[in-house]
Amino acid sequence: MVKSSSFNSKYAAICLVCSVILNLFLVLNTYVGHGRAYLDGLVVDGNGEPVCECNICYSGADCSHFIPDCIANADSGDPLFLEPFWLQHAATSAVVTAGWHRLSYSYNYDGDISKELEKLIRKLHAIVGNAVTENRYIIFGAGSTQVLSAAAYALSPENASSPAGVVASVPYYALYKQQAEYFNLAKFKFEGDAHKWMNKSDGSTYMIEYVTAPNNPDGRLNKPLLQGTNVNTVYDRAYYWPHFTPIPAPADDDLMVFTLSKLTGHAGSRFGWAVVKDETVFNKMMHHMEVNSIGVSRDAQLRAFQLLKAALRGEGRELFDFGYQTMKTRWERLSSIISLSKRFSVQKINPEYCTFYNNVREFSPAYAWVKCEREEDKDCYAVLQAAKITGRQGYRFGAEDRYVRLSLVRNQDDFDMLIQRLNALVSEEDGAKIM
């Protein structure tokens, strides 16, 4: 049996030393300005060393060659803006695991959820003040993607004559529609814009409303539109962190969904969670997870545990300060350029009091929700594409194609290229004066 205190302390010490050495090596030897070489990266020259994976506008063996005609990629919400923070905290955030670590389907206490990770998540919400977790259940999923589908499953009625209608306010996160249509279940069906159902529900129709706060794509703190005994609400709180928004008060909703992706930037780890008030709903979600994937990978839970420990060191503010300052600077740079334009506009959100920073502050949204104002610019995506900028079309959010979402959370090279292309585009307008 591998469990003596002497062995455990030696193993822990070895892991710590290996972790420090490994990550110092990674920082000193694989960090280059415009790319990364990963341990599991592609090996092409037969010497066993992974090649450098370059950022979009760079190429070459060491990613130093700039591609001047490249397109600014502002499409995906890949949260690489937090990468510099983790480069500075490589050793404390590292995970080194032995081959025998957590082979079992479950933990020794017969469950799929790490109790220590659950404690850290409750502590995290208490420090940030963005969610009430006392007397609530917490469930883990493979990113918020799996948690959202589990919520829809759990909130749909049993043995109903017709499926529950799934709705969200336009512009809405495209995944809500994609999941409902992909699964094509008898339990729930996507019914579009929540506004259209405000006066249509007769009280007998079961409805599930997704309320995204802050909203993806426009960053607003949305409120529910539908009410009634047959209405259930899922609050998607993926962006409800000080990086992106003031925190007016702890959210105290029946079902709230969060994700590691937009908290720490680790989208690839596929870890999310829900805070659930009702035990029956919680049990139904747990059943969905068991049948769907037998819970979340133990390795993903271990990594999330180590990342949150690193993020909460000291007063637990450093990650949020870094994230907020980065997003604040990016939003100010982009909005200052758009403010000089008569052809384009972006969302305007009034500042609010933030309990985390104890002051009134502006929003620092993850995305710019850009509108083409000229009558002839009906396809805003095409307008930006012509200027070598790739965004995400408005129709994917249930909105007009006069709108495009531009991502501000990608790496610094991508953001700098976006600013360069926007500068050039706006400067072509009559009377525009770009600084």
Secondary structure, DSSP 8 states (H G I E B T S, - for coil): ----HHHHHHHHHHHHHHHHHHHHHHHHHHEETTEE--TT----SSSS----EE-TTEESTTS-EE-TT--EE--S---GGGHHHHHHTHHHH-----TTTT-SSSBTTTBSS-HHHHHHHHHHHHHHT-B--TT-EEEEESHHHHHHHHHHHHHS-TT-SS-EEEEE-SS--HHHHHHHHHH--SSEEEEEEGGGGTTT--SSS-EEEEEESS-TTT---------STTEEEEEE-TT-STTTS---S-B--SEEEEEHHHHHS-GGG--EEEEES-HHHHHHHHHHHHHHHSSS-HHHHHHHHHHHHHHTSTTS-HHHHHHHHHHHHHHHHHHHHHTT-SSEE------EEETTTTEEE----SEEEEEE-STT---HHHHHHHTTEE-EEGGGGTS-TTEEEEE--S-HHHHHHHHHHHHHHHHTSTT----
